[in-house]
Amino acid sequence: MRELLATRGIQLTKSLGQNFLHDANQLRRIVEAAELEKADKILEIGPGLGPLTEWLLEKAGEVLAIEKDLRLVEFLRERFNVAQASRLHNSTTLLKAGGTPALHLIHADALEFLRRESHDWGDWKLVANLPYSVASTIFVELAQSPQRPERMVATLQLEVARRLMAKAGDEDYGVLTLLLQLDYELRDWFKIPASCFFPEPDVDSACVVLIRRAQPPLSDHQRVMFAKIVKRAFSQRRKMMLKLLRKDWPAEKLERAFEKLQLSPQIRAEAVSLEQFVALAQRVA
């Protein structure tokens, strides 16, 4: 990777979180965790120099890769012989034999793309080495989409992975935990050493495997209420949750709900389980 970048005169940009995973064993583990089939459609964010993309194209039927760095987009076009241009989304497409789309390569900011484009990801899988600077935001954006991916397999900072896996009472338990666990269950996770990346990151990394819940636990209206409650409840972690929620909801209604759910008026958000937050959203919606 160092030679490739040097040959093309590419200086990596730290603000973009450009740490490229190159270890073949770790790439294989990620692909195996995704349980890919030839009919699968894959969303890859931040393909970089394309090592994971190559594995995905071999195992899946279609890959939509979004890369922000134009220098890397141009490299990927050459690497995968992507020559057929499309005006749609400033993208180019590699066609398989017979004219079937295999790789859609889009030059865009992935977060802006997800927020701007209305897309049904319901039968897609996210498989990616996510840019660390936006990993948690991208996870939330996809999880809160009405048509969210069936599976998300992604490499990210170990610190963020711990927040995704946390339970009530854990130090890492918070808003991100609840917004993801509302719709996804953690299937598996594994650490990835810094030496598997170029350049080596200053933080530990992990790959998480999230599976979409079979049935949404809340209606669309209740989901909005759930997010509002969670964000308010964790706005000041050391304060009593009931006192914080009174800023947005009538005290009597909240007190009745707390009593019914057997929640102490002195309880803090960090001690309230996902199931209790869901029940609270159902009662105050």
Stockholm file with secondary structure:
# STOCKHOLM 1.0

chainA/1-285         MRELLATRGIQLTKSLGQNFLHDANQLRRIVEAAELEKADKILEIGPGLGPLTEWLLEKAGEVLAIEKDLRLVEFLRERFNVAQASRLHNSTTLLKAGGTPALHLIHADALEFLRRESHDWGDWKLVANLPYSVASTIFVELAQSPQRPERMVATLQLEVARRLMAKAGDEDYGVLTLLLQLDYELRDWFKIPASCFFPEPDVDSACVVLIRRAQPPLSDHQRVMFAKIVKRAFSQRRKMMLKLLRKDWPAEKLERAFEKLQLSPQIRAEAVSLEQFVALAQRVA
#=GR chainA/1-285 SS CHHHHHHTTCCCCGGGTCCEECCHHHHHHHHHHHTCCTTCEEEEECCTTSHHHHHHHHHSSEEEEEESCHHHHHHHHHHTTCCEEETGGGEEEEECTTSCEEEEEEESCHHHHHHHSCCCCTTEEEEEECCTTTHHHHHHHHHTSTTCCSEEEEEEEHHHHHHHHCCTTSTTCSHHHHHHHTTEEEEEEEEECGGGEESCCSSCEEEEEEEECSSCSSCHHHHHHHHHHHHHHTTTTTSCHHHHHTTTSCHHHHHHHHHHTTCCTTCCGGGSCHHHHHHHHHHHC
#=GC SS_cons         CHHHHHHTTCCCCGGGTCCEECCHHHHHHHHHHHTCCTTCEEEEECCTTSHHHHHHHHHSSEEEEEESCHHHHHHHHHHTTCCEEETGGGEEEEECTTSCEEEEEEESCHHHHHHHSCCCCTTEEEEEECCTTTHHHHHHHHHTSTTCCSEEEEEEEHHHHHHHHCCTTSTTCSHHHHHHHTTEEEEEEEEECGGGEESCCSSCEEEEEEEECSSCSSCHHHHHHHHHHHHHHTTTTTSCHHHHHTTTSCHHHHHHHHHHTTCCTTCCGGGSCHHHHHHHHHHHC
//
